[in-house]
Amino acid sequence: MTKYEEVEKSIITTFRKDIWRNFVKAIGEYEMIQDGDKIAVCMSGGKDSMLMAKCFQELKKHGKQNFDVVYMCMNPGYNEMNKQKIIDNAELLDIPINMFETDIFDRVEKIEDSPCYLCARMRRGYLYENAKSLGCNKIALGHHFDDVIETILMSMLYGAQMRTMMPKIRSTNHPGMELIRPMYFVKEEDIISWKEKNGLKFINCACRFTENCTISSSDDEPGSKREEMKILIKKLRKINHNVDVNIFRSAQNVNLDTLISYVENGNIHHFLDEY
């Protein structure tokens, strides 16, 4: 049995409950795929998107929908070592990646005000444009369950608003295109277990701002707001092991009758309006 066959087998055996079923569940529950879709599976080279690509390959083998996929990888300006690592991992895992080049890192390198925000927007735009040029109507990103609950907390604690990372979104700037997140229910700890069980090594965030930094941060010195949320959730789990699930469900069980105000289609509704 080849290495990629071992990896594929582990997804539907060892990690069937925690990864495969949750992958399929998100696609079904949020109606992410329809017959006739052509989906660009966007791969950054990290563990999350590489696993997503393998799950899509399994879905193509065993799924019921009639859809097509391309495995797309954008190079925003990785150093040669990270770029080669992505190529080598794709070959090891038998993923036929379609890599295209951009100069995003060069363009945001000298920006001091919110470079990460600008970089993310530019990357998303390039992904949509390249996917559309390949005849795709959807892009799939590898955001997982932990990304979702971290986003909820960051929005509340630093954005002073209640927002979540949606499982799918229609693009406003690219008509006819849609973004889906099939890893929505898959927990990061299970992705890490899958990676370690198979002895795989992937690149981490490899942008110019972080490629020379340590991978992890201490509890006293978190490296980013998202890392800060990871640390906070880890501490809260010691008090209540279901805290992550409860955070997620809070975004599903919003009671408008108990909110001071909320926004709908750009309009603010205040509880005093109908008091």
Backbone hydrogen bonds, N-H to C=O, Kabsch-Sander energy under -0.5 kcal/mol:
donor,donor_aa,acceptor,acceptor_aa,energy
6,E,2,T,-2.0
7,V,3,K,-2.3
8,E,4,Y,-2.3
9,K,5,E,-2.4
10,S,6,E,-2.0
11,I,7,V,-1.3
12,I,8,E,-1.1
13,T,9,K,-0.7
15,F,10,S,-3.0
16,R,13,T,-1.3
19,I,15,F,-2.2
20,W,11,I,-0.6
20,W,15,F,-1.9
21,R,16,R,-3.0
23,F,19,I,-2.4
24,V,20,W,-2.5
25,K,21,R,-2.6
26,A,22,N,-2.0
27,I,23,F,-1.7
28,G,24,V,-2.4
29,E,25,K,-3.4
30,Y,26,A,-2.0
31,E,28,G,-0.8
32,M,27,I,-2.2
36,G,66,N,-3.8
37,D,34,Q,-1.9
39,I,68,D,-2.9
40,A,138,K,-2.9
41,V,39,I,-0.8
41,V,70,V,-3.0
42,C,40,A,-0.9
42,C,140,A,-2.2
43,M,72,M,-3.1
44,S,42,C,-0.5
50,M,46,G,-1.9
51,L,47,K,-2.1
52,M,48,D,-2.1
53,A,49,S,-2.1
54,K,50,M,-1.8
55,C,51,L,-2.4
56,F,52,M,-2.2
57,Q,53,A,-1.9
58,E,54,K,-1.9
59,L,55,C,-2.4
60,K,56,F,-2.3
61,K,57,Q,-1.3
62,H,58,E,-2.4
63,G,59,L,-3.2
67,F,65,Q,-1.0
68,D,37,D,-2.8
70,V,39,I,-2.4
71,Y,96,P,-0.6
72,M,41,V,-1.7
72,M,70,V,-0.9
73,C,98,N,-2.4
75,N,100,F,-3.1
83,K,79,N,-2.4
84,Q,80,E,-2.4
85,K,81,M,-1.8
86,I,82,N,-1.9
87,I,83,K,-2.0
88,D,84,Q,-2.8
89,N,85,K,-2.4
90,A,86,I,-2.3
91,E,87,I,-2.0
92,L,88,D,-2.6
93,L,89,N,-2.4
94,D,91,E,-1.0
95,I,90,A,-3.2
97,I,95,I,-1.8
98,N,71,Y,-3.3
99,M,97,I,-0.7
100,F,73,C,-2.2
102,T,75,N,-2.3
105,F,76,P,-2.7
107,R,103,D,-1.8
108,V,104,I,-1.8
109,E,105,F,-1.2
111,I,108,V,-1.3
114,S,112,E,-0.8
118,L,114,S,-1.9
119,C,115,P,-2.7
120,A,116,C,-2.4
121,R,117,Y,-2.1
122,M,118,L,-2.5
123,R,119,C,-2.6
124,R,120,A,-2.4
125,G,121,R,-2.2
126,Y,122,M,-2.4
127,L,123,R,-2.3
128,Y,124,R,-2.4
129,E,125,G,-2.5
130,N,126,Y,-2.7
131,A,127,L,-2.4
132,K,128,Y,-2.5
133,S,129,E,-1.8
134,L,130,N,-1.0
134,L,131,A,-0.5
135,G,132,K,-1.6
136,C,131,A,-2.6
137,N,38,K,-2.1
138,K,38,K,-1.4
139,I,178,E,-2.5
140,A,40,A,-2.7
141,L,180,I,-2.4
145,F,183,M,-0.7
145,F,186,V,-2.4
148,V,144,H,-1.5
149,I,145,F,-2.0
150,E,146,D,-2.3
151,T,147,D,-1.9
152,I,148,V,-1.9
153,L,149,I,-2.0
154,M,150,E,-2.7
155,S,151,T,-2.3
156,M,152,I,-1.8
157,L,153,L,-3.1
158,Y,154,M,-2.4
159,G,154,M,-1.1
159,G,155,S,-0.5
161,Q,155,S,-2.1
163,R,161,Q,-0.8
166,M,164,T,-0.7
169,I,179,L,-2.3
171,S,177,M,-2.4
177,M,174,H,-2.0
178,E,137,N,-1.2
179,L,169,I,-3.2
180,I,139,I,-2.6
181,R,167,P,-2.2
183,M,141,L,-0.6
184,Y,181,R,-1.4
186,V,183,M,-1.7
190,D,187,K,-0.7
191,I,187,K,-1.4
192,I,188,E,-2.5
193,S,189,E,-1.9
194,W,190,D,-2.2
195,K,191,I,-2.4
196,E,192,I,-2.7
197,K,193,S,-2.8
198,N,194,W,-1.5
199,G,196,E,-1.1
200,L,195,K,-2.7
203,I,45,G,-1.1
210,T,207,C,-1.0
211,E,207,C,-2.2
213,C,210,T,-2.0
218,S,221,E,-0.6
228,E,224,S,-2.3
229,M,225,K,-1.9
230,K,226,R,-2.1
231,I,227,E,-2.2
232,L,228,E,-2.2
233,I,229,M,-2.9
234,K,230,K,-2.2
235,K,231,I,-1.9
236,L,232,L,-2.3
237,R,233,I,-2.2
238,K,234,K,-0.7
238,K,235,K,-0.7
239,I,235,K,-0.5
239,I,236,L,-1.1
240,N,236,L,-2.7
243,V,240,N,-1.9
246,N,242,N,-2.3
247,I,243,V,-2.2
248,F,244,D,-2.0
249,R,245,V,-2.6
250,S,246,N,-1.6
251,A,247,I,-0.7
251,A,248,F,-1.2
252,Q,249,R,-1.3
253,N,249,R,-1.7
256,L,254,V,-0.8
258,T,255,N,-1.8
259,L,256,L,-1.3
262,Y,269,H,-2.0
264,E,267,N,-2.7
267,N,264,E,-2.0
269,H,262,Y,-3.2
270,H,268,I,-0.5
271,F,260,I,-2.8
273,D,270,H,-1.8
274,E,271,F,-0.9
275,Y,272,L,-0.7
